[in-house]
Amino acid sequence: MYKAICDALHRELEMLDEKYSNGKVQVNSSDLETIDKVSHALKCMKTVEAMDGSSEWDGDSYARGRSRVTGRYISREADGSGYYPRYEMDRRY
């Protein structure tokens, strides 16, 4: 996914790596900002790729949801609402 974008970002990091490979040049703030942004972009793209491949992200396949009262994870009702009114009133945390 997004192979061309990822390749361009990797090339950008490779150019910066070559610039600093001899150890004689100190990292300047502009390059540091670029390294940060490029690394963050690559990480985000990998995260999106991982989520797209996950069965959890196909809409209706979540097995659990969060309680509206406690914020804890609970099993969802058969209707998919994720809310058990009686369960919430009977349990005290």
C-alpha positions in Angstrom: 0.0 0.0 0.0 1.3 3.4 -1.0 4.5 1.9 -2.2 5.6 4.9 -4.2 5.1 7.3 -1.3 7.0 4.9 1.1 9.9 4.6 -1.4 10.2 8.4 -1.7 10.2 8.7 2.1 12.8 6.0 2.4 15.0 7.8 -0.2 14.7 11.0 1.7 15.9 9.3 4.9 18.7 7.6 3.0 20.0 10.9 1.6 20.0 12.3 5.2 21.8 9.2 6.4 24.5 9.7 3.8 24.9 13.3 4.7 25.6 12.4 8.4 27.4 9.1 7.8 30.9 10.5 8.2 30.2 11.7 11.7 31.7 15.2 11.0 28.5 17.0 10.4 26.1 17.9 13.2 22.4 17.4 12.7 20.7 20.8 12.1 17.2 21.7 13.2 15.8 21.6 9.6 17.1 18.1 9.0 15.9 17.0 12.4 12.4 18.2 11.6 12.5 16.4 8.3 13.7 13.2 9.9 10.9 13.5 12.5 8.2 14.1 9.9 9.3 11.4 7.5 9.6 8.9 10.3 6.2 9.8 11.6 4.7 9.5 8.2 6.2 6.1 7.6 5.0 4.9 11.0 1.5 6.1 10.3 1.3 4.5 6.9 2.5 1.2 8.4 -0.2 1.5 11.1 -2.9 2.1 8.4 -1.6 -0.9 6.5 -1.7 -3.1 9.6 -5.3 -1.9 10.5 -6.5 -2.5 6.9 -5.3 -6.1 7.2 -7.0 -6.6 10.6 -10.4 -8.3 10.9 -11.2 -5.9 13.7 -11.5 -3.0 11.3 -14.1 -4.3 8.9 -17.1 -2.6 10.6 -19.2 -5.2 12.4 -16.6 -7.6 13.6 -15.8 -6.0 16.9 -16.4 -8.5 19.7 -16.4 -6.1 22.5 -17.2 -2.4 23.2 -16.8 0.0 26.0 -19.4 0.5 28.7 -21.1 3.9 28.6 -21.2 4.0 32.4 -17.8 2.6 33.5 -15.7 2.9 30.4 -14.6 -0.7 30.8 -14.7 -3.2 28.0 -17.8 -5.4 27.8 -19.2 -8.0 25.5 -21.7 -6.6 23.0 -25.4 -7.6 22.8 -26.6 -9.6 19.9 -28.1 -6.4 18.4 -24.6 -4.9 18.3 -25.4 -1.9 20.5 -22.6 -2.7 22.9 -24.8 -1.7 25.9 -26.3 -3.9 28.6 -28.5 -1.6 30.7 -29.4 -4.3 33.2 -25.8 -5.5 33.4 -24.6 -1.9 34.1 -27.2 -1.5 36.9 -26.5 -4.8 38.6 -22.7 -4.5 38.7 -21.0 -2.0 41.0 -17.3 -1.1 40.5 
